[in-house]
Amino acid sequence: MLRLEQLTAGYGGSQVLFGMELAIGPGEVVALLGRNGMGKTTTIRALMGLLPSTGGRIWGGQVVLDGRDVAGLPAHRVARQGLGLVPEGRQVFPTLTVEENLLATAANRAGGAPRWTLDAVYAFFPRLRERRRNPGAKLSGGEQQMVAIGRALMTNPRLLILDEATEGLAPLIRAEIWSVLAQLKAEGQAILLIDKNLAAVSRLADRHVVIEKGRTVWTGTSAELAASPEVRDSYLQV
């Protein structure tokens, strides 16, 4: 469904990605792993068309979605291809209510009866129904993350992308988010995620892509990663 081929990108004159390779199939959950500063978020920003307009750009390579290269397209055109992003830091609209945040992105790009509606998101996150009239700025961090996930789901994405899915959340909220992602996987939702919780990621992901200094250095299943302490020691340990 999605392939990154020899993707190079950076900011101004500083190159960050040096030939990134990554592939995701329909219904597959792929984790992008690596230490801080290795290019994980830049990879997501590059494939989503979100590099800064002043000096940030894709220098080369391809972002191939359903056989079409979308590298360098503006973010709104990339999103219309069926990619839903839960960004790092959540970035909910602070002055809009929960319900307004969700409705702001509502779309049905696949056609037919949409899987994700307001009622479906509220059923997934009952707490959001209780808070539906509250502005984003008045929510807890966990509630904001639920809004961010619900907002992405309201686009009815073919691929859901989460950058630091549980960073900074309380343990009970983290557990709830992982449970939600497991339910989405069971429904066949394709997911690309970044998260530092290797144990939780290993339980969820079908495959892992390890990145080091802007390059893909290892790809394998959770079982293969568990059996490769040298990979964890070389590329994932601080």
N, C-alpha and C positions, 0 to 999 in steps of 0.2 A: 504493500500500500504506500509506504513512504521509504525513500532511500536517500541518504546523504552520500555523495560520491566526491571524494577528494576536495572537501569543502575547506576553503581558506577564507579567513575573515579577520577583521581587526578594527581598531579605533584610531583614527588619524593615521600616523605613520607607524603605529605599533601593531604588529601582527600577533594574533592570539590563537587562531586555528591554523593548523598546518596539515591539511589533508584529512579532515575528519571523515570517518566511514561509519555508517549506522543504517540499520534496516529494521522496519517494523511491519509485520503482517497483520491482516484483519484479525481482531480479537486477541492479539498478543499483548502481553505486558512486558515492557522492556525498561530496565533501570539504567540510568546513566550515572556511573560512579567515578569518583576521583577526589583527590584532596582539594581543598580550597585554592582557587586561583588557577586551576588547570584548564578552564575553558568550558565548563558545563553550561553555565548560564549563557555565555556567548553563543554556544551551539544552538540553544533554544531561541535566543533572540535572532540569530541569523536565519534559522529555518522559518521563523514566524514573520520575517521582514521588519523586525523591531530594532535594528541597529540605529543609533542616533543619526539624524539626517546631516548633522554637522560633523563630518569626518569619519563616521562609522559606515562601513560598507562591506559587502561580500566581494572578495578579490577574485575568487575563482572557484571552480567545482560546480556541483549541481545539487539542487534539492528537488528530487523527482517524486512527484505525487501522482499515482495512477498513470505513470508513463510520461507525465508532462513536467518539464523543468520550470519550477516556480521561483528559483533563486533570484533575488533582487526585486521581486514584485512588492508593492506596498502591502502593509500588514492587513488592511481590510480585504484585499483581493486574495491573500493567502488564507485568511480565516474563512472566506466564503467557500473554500474547497473542502471544508469540513473539519478544521482544526480548532479546538477549544482550549484556551490557555488559562491556567490558574497561576498567576505570576507570583514570584517571590515577594513577600511583604504584603500579600493579599490585595492591596490597592482597591478596596471598596470605595464607592462614592460616599464621602462622609455626610453630606447633607441630604442624601436620598434615603428613604426608608428601605427596609429590607425588601419589601415587595417591589418598590421602584427600582432597586438595584437589579433584581431578578428580571423584571420586565424590560429593562433597558437593553438587554442583549437577546431577547427572545427571537428565535428564528427556526425555520424548519427547512433547512437546505436540502435534505434528502427527499422531500416530498412524502406523500402518504400521511397516515396518522402519526403525529409526533410522539415519540416516547416520553419526552420531557416537557411537562407543562407545570404551571404553578402548583397544582394539586400534587403532581408526582414528586416535585422537589420537596414540598411540605411533608409528604408522606415519608420521604427519605430522611428529612431533617425536621422532626416535629418541633424542635426548639425554635426554628425559624418561623413557623406558623404563629407561635406565641409572641414572637418579637416582630411580626410583620409590619407594624406601624412605627417601630423604633428607627431612628436615623442610624446610618452606619457608624458614625462617630461615637454612639452610645453603646456599642456592642463590645463584648469581651473579645480577646484575640481569637479564641476558639469559635465564637459565633461569627466573627468576620471571615474566618477560613471556611466555614460552612457556606456563607454567602458567596464567597469567591468560587467554591466548587459548584454550588447551585447555579451561579451566573454562567459558568462555562457550560454546564449541562443544558441550560436553557437554549443554547445555540444548537442543541441536538447534534453534537460532534461525532464524527467517525473516529477521530483520534483525540483523546483527552490528554493534555500535557500539564504536568504539575511540577513546578520549580520549588523545591524545599517544602514538601507537602505538610510536614508536621513541625517545622522549626519554631521554637519558642512557645510551644503549646504545653499545657499541663498534661500529665500522664493519662488521665481519664479521657481527655479530649483527643489525645494522640491515638489512644486505643479505638475511640469511636471513628476517627478518620480512617484508620487501617481497616476497620470492619466495613465501612462504606466502600472503600476501594475494592475489597474482596467481593462484595456484592456486585459491584460494577463488572468486575472480571467474570464472575459467574454468569452475568447476562451477555457476555461476549463483547464488552466494551474494550476497544484497543486503548492502551495507556502507555505513555512515556513519562517516567518520573525521575526526579532527583530527590534524594533524601539521605541524610547521614546515618539513619538507623539501619545498619546493615542486616541485623537479625530480622527485623520486620520486612525489609525490602526483599530479603532472600526467601521469605515465606510467600511473598506475593508474586514476584516476577518470574516470568518464563525464561528470560535471558537477561544477562548483564553485559553492558558495554563499559569498559574501563578506559578512562581518558587520562593522559599524562602530557602536560605541556602542549595541549591543543592537538594531540594525535590519539587515535584509537590504538591501544596497546594490547588489549585482550578482550575477547568475547566468549561467553559460555553460559551454561545453565547454572542454577543455584547449586546443584550437586557438584558440578565441576568446580565452582568457586570454593565450595566448602572443602574440596579435596586439593585445593591449590594454595597452601599457606604462603608460598612465595609470592603469589599475586597480591594477596592481602598485605603482606609485609612490605612489598616493594612500592605499591601504588595507592594503598588505602589507609595505612596507619599514619598517624601524625608523628 
